[in-house]
């Protein structure tokens, strides 16, 4: 009934007409890419307008263009610099659209052949020539099924998988080329942000909803190999989230209302040299889940800000922050069912809060710039689960974790050019303080009628606190040869820490990397890279203590990953890009569970905690495959993206045998299509396919003995990933209608996830059969269920519901 009313409102609103011509504003700043110096006299034009609409940058490098509302492609051009183009810039009457450019100088030698055709479609540079992709803010905002969630939209890029297909279609785990969820690092304007999702898995990176506000983001760059030496602790990828500046001319903002949340963003000047962005978001998932009678009640808040201040002509100070509060509780469903009873018994409560705050000081130098940043991030995580959680009798705890991770970071880097050479160097230092109080019943003690132990207990109960330092240094150089046809880039870094046994030896983490790019024709590039990367074991691993209080994982080594990549990039025109890449990654020193014998690379795709156990850094791994990408930027009101990835991912356990990892989907397909129609209408379609995920069957005997105490089945790791689910596929559809009024704009959208009502496979869940009203377990002898579950009747619950998820949203800009 509520949905019908919303559809009626939507259909009524689309009949509105605005006859008066309304204008929007495009503004921004244009800098020299190498020195960050403002460029005066740069021409900025809206391509295809007749007569041509454009503007020129002033003495501060700023420009401002007023034009009729609509979608434009924008070009910035300047004598002696390579032109740069941005696509699908949507001007509205509500907010000024801020687009900044950083232009790169052409070669100074006029005899050299300068190849520029088609460059605008590519995200690659000499410093990052391969395995790099970029999303603009409009591609994120209009992504069907993306729900303005950057973490979810990222999964449409080539080589990026997720938990879809393992029953986690609503999670934002980011799996890059077969690597684990904790192998990625994320930077917001050069400051590392360890937590980007609500209810994030500790020791992983996934969660059900992203934290970052898309209204702040100018673009997102994914580098899945060959990443710059200045980035530490990355094994699979580096994500760079670039935030825009706040409006320096006037106060403006937007309010976004959807089926799950309410978000507000405000921005404006705070003085002649200062601008700000600030936002807050409140979910009401708990109300939605209650309305559809789910027994869990998650809800969250998140906050974000950015303040930029021009101290003088050479110094710019930026302050930023992002934080979240996540609250998780249970509710009694109106109608009981085996599935709902299982959720109540098996799901732990997970309450978190986190924040990252930082300051960065950018200074212009002769032929370059320096960047000094300091930041602090805190992640507080509390997990609880009780045996009798289903009935509310929380008196027998089987899982309790209270942990807090604090990191204080200092980074300094210098970027300069000398003739044809570009080079950078820098230092990093971090102080980590981690506390972890753990009570985890892995296996409960059980006795028979003669009081003989039939199953010994396995319980981890400790309260650990560690603090240590991490250090790092890097250097990188690049230049072009042979009339700019050959691009060369090389870097090296080393990392140390004061905690692990071998952590202070810089030679053990010496990580060289090199990439080459050769222009075969003015439209075809051949690119390749090879590089070694290292990552410290996660803090939950380092802090684990045995019964005597010893840090038994202190002897763990840095995890290593050696990447080889070779690819072709074809750029037939500025708006079109084709790439094909082959990759091979070799892992060493991967942590392996001594208890279960499996690699930790298989974990992190659920809401548990990774690493609270003794491990040995003896595991190896390999991931290999190829990617194909076609990308068409907005031309004649159409844009499209298609990618296909074939990937194999295998890791070894204690026995040294390579087994398909949990992320071995084999085939990944993503397709995105968008069409803009007259009068503010827009259609978006997104299709995703992931090959069947590996599946570990249950140990039936161990599951029977432990289900009543743990609420879940016990997996048989002797048969790790020996089975496989069917493939996952989903089509999402989004329809937008925009209105522009003299001083504000309105956008109403209908977003439908799983529009084809596809039944997608999920991992089965172990339980005992229940009576008709789900108030008690059925037993083989008609008696009460025994403590060891020996008279229970096992059943595997299969989620085979195909549910489309419609959402109507409103965006009001002023």
N, C-alpha and C positions, 0 to 999 in steps of 0.2 A: 504494500500500500504506500509506504513512504517513497519507494523507488518510483512508483507511478506518478506521485505528486511532483517529484523532482523532474521527471521527464516532461510533465505538463508545463512546469515553469520554464524549462529549457526551450520547449517548442514555442511558448509564448514570446520569450525574449528574442528569439531569432527573427521575429517579424518586425522588430524595431528598425527604423530607418533614420539615418543621419544625412540630411541633404547638404548641409554646409560643408565646404571644403575645410579640412583640418590639416594642420602641419605638425610635423615632428622635428626634433632637434638631434643632430649628430655632432658630437664633440669629443675631443681627446687631445692627447699630447704625442708628438713624434720625436723620438730620440735616435741618436747614433747608437747602433747596436753594440759597438765595441767600447765606447767611452761614456755612454749614457748622457751625452751632451745634447741639449735641445737643438733641433734643426729648424732654421728660419727659412721661410719661403717654399716649403714643401707643398706641392699641389695635391689636394685631396678631391676626388671626383666620384660622383654616383654614376656608375657605368650604365649606359643605355638611355639616360635621360635626354630629352630633346626639347628645348635647348639644354646643353650640358649644365648640370648643377654641381657646384663645387666650392672650394674655399682654399685659402692659403694660410700656413702657420705663421704666427706672429713671433716676436722676439723671444718669447718663452717656449716656443715650439708648440703652442696651442692653436687649435683650429675650432671653428664652429660653423655648421651648415644647417640651414633650415630648409625643409623640403616637405612635399605632401606625404602623408602617412602611407606606409606600404613597405615592401621588402626590396632591398637593394643589394647589389654587389658594389663594394667600395675599393677604389685603388688609390694608393699613395705613391707618388713618384717625385723624384728629385734628381737633378743633374749630378752625375758622379756616384749615384747610389742605385742599387737594384730595386726595382719597383716591387711593391707588395700588395696583394689583393685579399680582401676578406669577403666572405660570401654570406648571403641570407641575413643581412642586417635589417632588422625590423624596426622601423620608426613608428612610434605611436605618439599620440598627443598627451599621454599621461606622464611618461618619464623621458627625459633626455637619454639617448643611447650613447654610452661612452665607449669609444674604440681607440686604443692606443697602438701605435706602430713603433717598431724598432727596425730601422733600415740599415742594411749592410752596404759598405762601400764596394764599388766595382774595382776591378784590378786597375792599378795606377798606370801600368805600362800599356800605352795605346796600341802597341804592336801585338799584344796578346789577344787571343780569341776569347771573348767573354760569352759564355753559354748561359742564356737566361730563359730561353723558351720553355714554357711549362713549369717553371719553378714554383709558381704560386700554389700549385696543387700539392706540393710535397712538403712534409714537415721536416725532411732531412736537412742537415747542414754538414759542413766538413767535420765539425766536432761530433756530430751524431748522424752518421750517414746511413745507418741500417737499423731495422727493427724498431722503428719509431712511428707512432700514430698520434693524431691530435683530434680532439673534439672541441668545437666551439660552444659557447654558451647557448646559442639557439638550437644546436643539435641535441644538447642535454635537455633543454626546456620542453622541446616538442617531441621527445622520444616516446613512442607509444608503449604503454606498460611501464615506463620508467618512473612515473609518479614523482618527478623532479628529484630523483634520487641518483646522485652521481655514481655511487657504488654499484647501482643496478644497471645504469646506462653503460658503464665501462664494459659490461659483459657482452656488448655487441661488437667489440673490437676483435680483430683476428688473433687467434692464439689464446683467447681468454675464455676459460670455462668457469663453472660454478658448481653449486651443490644440486642444481636441477638434475633430476634423474635418480637421485638418492633419497628422495622424499624431502629434500630441502629447497624446493622451488622458490620459497619465500625468503631464502637467506641470500646474503650478499658476499659469500665467500668468493675471493678472487684467486683463480687458479691460472697461472701463466705458464703455458707450454708444459703442462704436466708437473709443475712444481707444487709444493704444499702451500697452504694459505698464509703461513708466516714468513715466506721467503721474499715478500715485497716490502718496500719502504715508501712512505708518502711524505711529500714536502709541500707546504703551503707558503708560497712566496719565499722559498728558501729555508723555511723553518720546519723541522721534522715534526709530524703529528702522528704518534703511534696508534691512536684510537680514532677511527673514522666511521664506526658503526655503533648504533645503540645495541645494548646487551651483547657486546662483543665477546667472543670466546677468548678467554685468557690463554695466551700462547699461540693464538691464531690471529685472524684479521676480520673474520666474518661476523655478521649479525643480521637481524631482520630488516633494519632500516638505517640509511646513511645519516650522518650528522651534518655534513657541510651544506650550507645554504647556496643553492644554485644562483640566486640573485647576486652573489658576490663574485662568481667565477667568470673570468674572461675566457680562459680555455684550459683544457686538461691535456697533458702530454704523457703518453705511455712509452717508455723505452724498455723493451723486453730483452735486449742484449746490447752489448757494447756500450753500457752506460758510463758516464763520466767518472773519472777517478775521485772526484770530490765527494761522491756519495758512498757511505759506508754501510755495512751490514745488510747488503742486498744480494740475494742469490738468484732471484727470478726476474725482478723488474724494479723500475723506479717510476713512480707517478709524481708529476709536477703539476700542482694545482696553482694556477696564476690568478690572483684576484685583481679586479679592476680598482680604480680609484673612485672615491665618492665624488658626487657632483660638486664642483667648486663654485658654481654660479648661484644655485638656489636649493632650497629644501625640497625633497621629493621622496616618494616611497611607494610601496605596494602592499596589498593584503591578499593572501592566498588562502582560500577555503576549499577543502576537498573532503572526501568521505572519511578520511582518517586523521586530519590535522588542520590546525589553523596557524598560519605563519605570517609575520609582519616584518618588513624591512624598511628602514629609514636611512636617509643619507643627506648630506649637504655640507656647506662650508662652516668652519668653526673659526674663521679669521681669514685674512688675505692669503695666508700661506698654508692653511690647514683644511683638510677635508676628512670626513668620517663616513663609515658604514656601520650600522648596528642592526641586529635582528634578534627575534625570539620566536620560538615555535613550540606549540603545545599539541600533543597528540590526544586523541580520544579513542584510541584503539580499544580500551577497556569497555567503552560503551558499545562499540561495534561488535566486539566478541560476546558481550552480554546479550545483545539483540539477537545474534544468531546462535545463542545458547552454547558457546564454547566455555569450558571450565577455567581457562586461564584469562587473566586480566592485566596485560601489559600496558603501561603508558609511560610517556617520557616528555621531558622538556629538553630543548637545546638552545644555546645562545652563541652569538658570534659577533665580533667587531673588528674593524680595521680603522686606524687613524694614521694619516700621512701628514707630515709637516716638513716644509722646506726651510731648513735652518739658514742656509745661504745658497749662493749660486752653485756650490760644490757638494753640499751635505744635505742628504734627505734622511729623515728619521721616520721609521714606520713601526707602529705598535699594533699587534694583532692578538686575538684570542678566540678560542672555540671551546665549548664545554657542554656537558650533558648530564642530566639526572634521569636515571632509569629505575622505574619501580615495577615490581612484578609480584602479583598475588594470585590467589585462586578464588574461585566462586563456585557455589553449588549449582550445577545445571538444573534447569526446570524438568528436563526429561533425561533420565540416565540411559547409558548405552555402554557396551563393552569398550568402545573406542574412548569415550569420555572418562570412564573409570580407569582405563590404562593411563591416560594423560595425567590424571590426578595422582596416581600411584607412582609413575615413573619420572615425572618432570620435576626437577629441582627449582626452587625459587631462586631468582638471580637478580639482586639489587646492586646497582652500580652508580658511581658518579665519576666523572673525569673532567680534566681541563688541560689545555695547553695555552700558555701565554708567552709572548716573545717580543723582543725589540730588535730591529736591524738598523744599522747605520751604513748608508751607502755614500761613498766619497769618490768624486771624480778625480782621476789622476791624469797625468800626461800619457796619452795613448791608452787609456784604460780606466779601470775603477776598482775599488776595493769594497768588500762587504764584511761587516762585523755583526754577528748576531748572537744574542743570548736568549735562552728560553728555558722554561720549566714546564714539565708535564707530570700530572698525577693521575693514576688510575686506581680507584678503590673498588674492589670486587668482593661481594658476599654471596655465597652459594649455600643453600640449605635444602636437605631432603630428609624426610622421616618415613619410617616403615609404615605407620598408620596414617599417612598423609591423606589418604582417600576419605577417611571418616573424620578428619580434623583432629585426631588424637596425636599431637606432635610430641610424643614422649620417648620415641626410640629413634634417635638420629642415626642415619647411615652415611650421611655426607654433610660435612660442614667445612667451609673454607672462608677465611677472612684474610684478605691480602691487600697490600697497598704497594704500588710501584711508583717511585718518585725518581725523576731524571732531571738533572740540571745540566744544561749544555752550552758550550761556547764554541762558535765556529768563526773562522777568519779565512778569507780567500782574497786573492788578487788576480785580476784578469787584465792582461795587457797585450799589445801588439807591437812588433818591431819589424818594420819592413813587411815582407810577405809572411812572417811568422806570427802566430798567435800562441800565447802561452798563459798558463794559470798555475797557481800553487796555493797551498793553504794548510792550516792546522785545525784539529778538532780535539776537544777535551770534554769528558762527561763524568759527572759524579752520580752514581746510581745507589739508591737506598731502597731495599726491597724487604718487606716483612710478609710472612706467609704462615698462618696458623691453619693446620690441616687435620681433619679427622675424616678418614675415608675407609669405610668397610668394603673391601674388595670382595671378601668372602666371609660369611658368618660361620662360626663354629656350630656344628650340629652333632647331636648324640642320639644313639638309638635307645630302645626301651631298656637296655641293660647299662645305660650310662656310658657306653663306649663311643669314642669320637669317630664319627663316620666322615666328617669333613673338618679339617683344621681351619682355624680362623686366619684370615690375612687382613690386618688392619694397619693403616698408616696413621699415626697420631704424633704430631710434632709441631713445634712452634719455632720457626726459623726466622732469623734476621741477618741479612748480608748487606754490606755496603762496599763498593769498590769503585775504581777509576777506570775509564777507558780513554785511550789516546789514539790519534791517527794523524797521518800526514800524507799529502798527495802532491803530484806534479803532472801537468799535461801540456802537450805541444801539438800544433797542427799548422799545416800550410798546404798550398797548391803548387803543383809542378806541371811542366809541359803545357804551357799556355792554358793553365787552369783546367786541364782535363783530368789530372790525377790529384785527388785529395788524400792527404796523409794525416793520420791522427794517432797519437800514442800517449799513454799515461801509465803511471805507477802509483801505488799507495801501499801503506803498511799500517797495521792496527795492533794495539796491545791492550792488555787489561791487567789489573792488579790482583785478580781473584784466582783464576785457574792456574794449575801447576806450571804450565809452559806459556802463560799469557804475556810475559814480559820479553819474549824473544821476537824482535821485529822481523827476523828472517823467515820465521815460520808462516807469516801472513803476507809476505811480499807478493803483490798481485799486479803483474804487468798486464796491459791490454793494448791492442793495436787494431786499427781499422783502416781500410783503403776504399776509395771510391773512384771509379774511372768512367768518364763520359764517353761512351761508345759512339753515340750520335748526339745531336742537340736535344733528342727526346728520350734517349735510352741510357741508363746508368747501370754499371756492374758494381755491386757493393759486397764487402766481406769484412768480417771481424773475428778476432780470437781474443779471449780474455779470461783471466783468473779472478774469482771473487770469493770473499770470505765473510762469514757471519758468526758471531758469538752464540753459544747455546743460550736458549731463552732462560729467563730468570727463574721460572718455576723448576727447571731442571737443575740449575746451579744451586738453588736453595734447599734442595731435598736433603733430609737428614735421616740416618738410620736410628735404631733404638738406642745407640750409644751417643747420639748427638753429632756424629761425624758427617761432614759434607761429602758424601760418597761419590758425587758426580764432579768433584773439583778437578779430577784428572781428565775431564773432557777436553777435546781439541776444538779449535775453530772448524766449523763446517765449511767445506770447500766446494766450489762449482766452477768447472771449466767449460766455457761456451765456445762453440764454433758455429759461424753463420755465413751463408753465402746467398746472395739474392740479386734479382734484376728489378729495376724500377723503370716503368715506361710511362711517360708523361706526354700524351699526344696533344694536349692543350692545357691551358691554365686551370681549367675546372675539372680535369679528368686525370685519374691516377690508377695505374695497374702495378701491383707488386707481386712477386713470387719469391719466397725465401725457404731455404732448407736450414735446419738447425739440429745441433747435437749438443747435449749438456751431460757432463760427467760429474757426479757427486762423490765426495769422499768425506770420511769422518762423520757420517750422519748418525745421530743418536738412535740407539736401538733399545727397546724395553727389555731389561733382563728378566722381568716377571713373565711377559708374554712372548718374548722373542721376536717382536715385529718392529719395523722401522717406524719412528714417530712421524715420518713423512706421510703416513696414512691417516693421521689424526688431524682434528681441527675443523671438521665440517659439521659439528653439532654444537650444543650449548654447554658442553662440559669444559673442563680445564685440562690443558695439555701439559704433561711433563712432571707431575707430582709423583715421581717414582724413580727407582734406580735405573740408570741407563749406561750404556757403553757406547763410546763414539767409534764404533767399528763398522758401521753400515756404509754401503756403497749404493749408488743409484745412477740411473741414466734416463734421459728423456730425449726423444728425437722425433722428427717429422718434418712437415713442410706446411706453408701457409700460402694462400692466394687471396688477394684483395683487389676489388674494384670499387672505386669511389668516384662518384659524380657529384660535384658541388652544384649549387643552385644555378640552373640555366633554363630559361623559358619556363620558370615556375615549377620545375621538377628537380628533385635531388634523390640520390639512391646510393646505397652501399651494399655490397655483397662480399662475404668472406667465407672461405672454407679452410679448415685446418685438419690435417691428419696428425695425430700425436700418439706416441707410445710412451708410457711412464712406468718404470720398473725400479723397485728398490729391494735391497737385501736385508734380511734379519740376522739373528745370531748364527744361523746355519750357513750364511753366505750365499744362499740361493736367491737369484733374482725372481721376484714375483710382481705381477701387475699391481700397481698402486691403486689407491681408492680414486685417483684422478685420471685413470687410464680409459678415457671415453672414446679413444680412437678417432671418431669423426665429430667435428663441430661445424655447424653451419649457422650463419647469421645473415639476415637480409633485412634491409630497411628501405622503405620507399615513401616519399613525401610529394604531395601535389598541392600547390597553392591555386585557389580559385578566386574569381572576382568577388568583391564586396566582403572581404575579410574571412572567407572560408578556407579551411585547410584540412587535408586528409593525410593521416599517417598510418602506415602498416609496418609491423615488425614481426619477423618470423625467426624462431630459434629452434635448432635441433641439436641434441647431444646424444651420441651413441651410448648404449647401455653401460651403466657404471658397474664395476666389479662389486661383488657381494660376498660377505663372509657368513656362512650358515651358523646356526646356533649349536652349541654343545648341549644336547638335549638333557643329559643327566645333570650337568652343572646348572643348567637353567631351571630345572625342576627343583633342585635343592635351594637355589638362591632367589627365586622369583619373589617369594613372600617378604624377604628382608630387603632386597634391592629394588623391587618394582619393575625390573627389566630382565630380559634373558641374558645369558652369558654366551658370547661369541666363541666359536671354536677356531682359535688362531692357528691350530695345526692345519686348518683348511682355509687359510687367509685368502680372501678374494678368489676363491675357486669357482664361484658361480657369477652370473652376470644378469643384471636387470635388462628389461627391454629399453628401447630408446625413448628419450624425452623430446616432445615437440610442442610448440605453443605459438599461436598467432595472436598478436595484440593489435587492436584497432583504436585509433584516436581521431576524433573530429573536433576541430576548433572553430569558433566564430568570434571575430574581434569587431568591436565598435570603437570609434574614436570620436570623442566629443571635444569641445573647445579646450577644456582644461583637465580632462581626465580620459582614461580609456578603460574598456571592460572586455575581458576575454572569458568566455564560457566554453568549457570543453567536456566532452563525453569520452571516457577512456575505458575500454573493455579488454581485460586480460583473459586469455584463453577463449577467444571469440568462437572458435570452432568446437568448443566443449570437448576437447581431447582428453581421453583417459590416459594419464601418465603413470608410469610405474613408481612404486616407492618400496623401500625396504620393509619386509614383514616385521611385525612386533610380536614378541613372545608373551603369552598370557595363559591364564587358566580359564576354562569355560565357566560361565555364570548362569544363574537361574534366570527365569523370564523377566523379573523386575530388576535384575542386576544388583541385588542386595547381598548376595552370597555366592561363593564358589560352588560349583557342582563337584561331587567327588565320586570315586569309583565304588565306595561302600555306603554311600548315603549318610556318612557321619560328618562331623565338623572337619574342616581342613586341618591336617596335621602341620606342626611347625616346619617339618622338612619337606612339605609339599608332596609326599609320596603317594597320597591318594587323590591328588589333583588331576584334572583332565586337561592336558596341554592343548593349546590352540594357537595358531598363527593368525594375527589380525592383519588384513590386507586393506589398504586404503585405495579403493578403486573408484572413488567419486570423481566425476568430471564436472567441475564447477566453474562457470565463467564469473569473473569479478568485475562488475561495472562500477564506475566511479564518475560522478559529476562534480566538476570543480569550477570555481570562480576566481579570477585574478582581477583585482581592481588597482589601477595605477593612478597616481595623482601627483 
